[in-house]
């Protein structure tokens, strides 16, 4: 059981580092096009630091699904 928790924590840190790399290295080049506040990358960081890995991934997935040209926009906090 301890190894599973450790793996989850390592994977969570890995995901956070990927998002931070995106924010620092990629996002400045492509500009801001997010429909929501906070941006999807900030939303992902907030959800990963607030919830367990499974719930965070579910929340992030739902957010990405909502992000389309016919969807809503504006303030969308983590629930």
N, C-alpha and C positions, 0 to 999 in steps of 0.2 A: 504494500500500500504506500509506503514511504517513497519508493521509486517512482510510482505513478504521479504523486504530487510533485516530485522534483521535476519530472519530465514536463508536466503541465506548466510549471513555473518557468522552466527554460523556454518552452515554446511561446509562452506569453511574452517573455522578454524579447525573443526573436521577432515576434510580430511587431512589438513596440519599436524595435530598432529599424525594421523595414519601413515603418510609417515615418519615423524620424528622418531616415535617409531620403524618403520621398519628399518630405517637407523642406529639407535643406538642399537637396541636390537636384530634384526634378521639378518640383512645383514652381520655383522661380522662373524656370525656362518656359513653362507652358501657360503661366498666368492663372488667375483665379476665375473659375467658371462654375463654382458650386452654387446650387440653388438654395441651399439651406445655411443657416447660422446655428451652430458652429459648422465649419466645413466638415466634409466627410472624414478627413484625416484626423482632425481634432476630435470629432465624434468617436472615432475608433479608439484613440488614446484614452478618452474619458471612459468609454465602456470597458476597455481592458483593465483600467486601474480601479474601476468601481465594482465590477461583477466578476464571477468566476469565468473561466475560459469558455465553457459551453454557452452560457447565457450571453456573454459578450459577443461571441461569433454570431449567435442568432440575432441579436439586436443590430449588429453591423450589417448582416445580410438583409434584414428588413429595410434598413435605411437605404441601401444600395438599390433594392428593388423599387423603392418609392421615387428614386431619382431618375425621372424621364421627362421628356419635353411637355407632356400633358399633365404632369404631376403638380403638386402644390410647391410652394416655396416659402421662405421666411424662417422664423425662429422655430427650431425643432430640438428641444432639449432631450436628454436621455431620460427615459421613463423607468 
